[in-house]
């Protein structure tokens, strides 16, 4: 399966299809072996005590690529805060990604997810190219996560 993002424009709207990679455990060996060093979007989850996935992060990366960013964000030794370090050390961490080499597309995708997951404060902006952004996901795993 080819992972990535495709877009179809209709007037002032865009319809994105994101093909996610399979979910994988976020350990340095898996990331180094499976994740390309190219730009793209990613989601990172942690598994709670009831074996439910919980969103930890959604974002995009340009320079350094997905491999470097996922390693940086999932390594407790590189963690910026004590709270995040504790989550990374105490829980199973999982990730998935979709490559893209378009910064405007990635900003639209990340904005869509953050606006959906965190409607009160998405913290990012879309590209401003479209009035409405629609998104459909295709994924090998039927992911259900707890907010």
Secondary structure, 3 states (H helix, E strand, C coil): CCCEEEEEEECCEEEEEEECCCCEECCHHHHHHHCCCCCEEEEEEEECCCCCEEEEEEEEECCCHHHHHHHHHHCHHHCCCHHHHHHHHHCCEEEEEEECCCHHHHHHHHHHHHHHHCCCCCCCCCCCCCCEEEEEEECCCCCCEEC
